[in-house]
Amino acid sequence: MKVDSLSLEVVPPVSCEDCGLCCVGIGSPVLLYQSQPHAQGPHPCRPEGLPVELIEEIDDRFLGLARGQEPQAQCLWYDAEMKRCRHYEWRPQICRDYELGGTACLLRRQQE
């Protein structure tokens, strides 16, 4: 007797709420917002109006490091208890470009 495997439709996620998988194991994209002591003019990556306390938090943790040198466990702004970004409205462009239900998102969810 031949048994056909079932094909189930993959239902993409409809929200990032209670997930945070894209924030874990990737380092801290917010490192891109660190101060650049020798640079002049506006910061090339940091959004205009980023609160001083967030800049100080980033600089305290990362000043002098380049992207990839930071601890890789989770993003600095990731709240593991709430499973979300603590400063979502200020997240870097790389985080904004991470598509809900996109290939990378679905792969991370399958790995979990």
C-alpha positions as CSV (number, residue, x, y, z in Angstrom):
1,M,0.0,0.0,0.0
2,K,1.5,3.4,-1.0
3,V,1.0,6.2,1.4
4,D,1.2,9.7,-0.1
5,S,2.8,12.4,2.1
6,L,0.5,15.2,3.0
7,S,1.3,18.7,1.9
8,L,0.3,21.2,4.4
9,E,0.1,24.9,3.6
10,V,2.5,27.0,5.6
11,V,0.6,29.8,7.2
12,P,2.8,32.9,7.5
13,P,2.9,34.7,10.8
14,V,0.6,37.8,11.1
15,S,2.5,39.6,13.9
16,C,6.0,39.9,15.5
17,E,4.3,39.9,18.9
18,D,5.7,37.4,21.3
19,C,8.5,36.2,18.9
20,G,11.8,38.1,18.9
21,L,13.6,35.3,17.0
22,C,15.2,37.9,14.7
23,C,16.7,39.6,17.8
24,V,18.5,36.6,19.1
25,G,21.9,35.3,18.0
26,I,22.5,38.2,15.6
27,G,24.5,40.6,17.7
28,S,23.2,44.1,18.1
29,P,22.3,46.0,15.0
30,V,22.0,49.1,17.2
31,L,25.8,49.1,17.4
32,L,25.5,51.0,14.1
33,Y,24.2,54.0,16.1
34,Q,27.3,54.3,18.3
35,S,29.1,57.6,18.4
36,Q,31.9,58.2,15.8
37,P,34.3,60.4,17.7
38,H,36.3,61.6,14.6
39,A,33.3,62.0,12.2
40,Q,31.9,65.4,11.4
41,G,28.4,66.2,10.3
42,P,25.3,64.1,11.0
43,H,25.6,60.5,11.9
44,P,25.3,58.4,8.7
45,C,23.1,55.6,10.3
46,R,21.5,57.0,13.5
47,P,18.0,58.4,13.1
48,E,17.6,62.1,13.8
49,G,16.2,62.7,17.3
50,L,17.5,59.5,18.8
51,P,17.3,60.2,22.6
52,V,20.6,60.9,24.4
53,E,20.0,58.2,26.9
54,L,19.8,55.6,24.1
55,I,23.0,56.9,22.5
56,E,24.7,56.7,25.9
57,E,23.5,53.1,26.4
58,I,24.9,52.1,23.1
59,D,28.2,53.9,23.5
60,D,28.6,52.5,27.0
61,R,28.3,49.0,25.6
62,F,29.9,49.2,22.2
63,L,32.2,52.3,21.8
64,G,35.2,51.2,19.9
65,L,33.7,48.0,18.5
66,A,32.8,47.3,14.9
67,R,29.7,45.4,13.7
68,G,30.4,41.7,14.4
69,Q,32.6,42.3,17.4
70,E,29.8,42.7,19.8
71,P,28.4,39.8,21.8
72,Q,26.2,37.7,19.5
73,A,23.7,36.3,22.1
74,Q,21.0,38.9,21.5
75,C,20.5,42.5,20.6
76,L,21.1,45.1,23.3
77,W,17.5,46.3,23.0
78,Y,15.9,42.9,23.0
79,D,13.6,42.3,26.0
80,A,13.7,38.5,26.5
81,E,10.8,38.5,29.0
82,M,8.5,40.4,26.7
83,K,10.0,38.9,23.5
84,R,10.2,42.2,21.7
85,C,12.4,45.3,21.1
86,R,12.5,47.7,24.0
87,H,12.9,50.7,21.6
88,Y,11.1,49.4,18.5
89,E,10.4,52.9,17.2
90,W,14.2,53.6,17.0
91,R,15.3,50.3,15.5
92,P,17.9,50.4,12.7
93,Q,17.0,50.1,9.1
94,I,18.3,46.5,9.0
95,C,15.6,45.6,11.5
96,R,13.0,47.5,9.6
97,D,13.9,45.5,6.4
98,Y,13.5,42.2,8.1
99,E,10.3,41.1,6.6
100,L,7.6,39.5,8.7
101,G,6.8,36.1,7.0
102,G,9.8,36.5,4.7
103,T,12.3,33.8,4.0
104,A,14.6,34.7,6.9
105,C,11.7,35.0,9.3
106,L,10.2,31.6,8.4
107,L,13.6,29.9,8.5
108,R,14.2,31.2,12.0
109,R,10.7,30.1,13.1
110,Q,11.3,26.6,11.7
111,Q,14.6,26.3,13.6
112,E,12.9,27.1,16.9
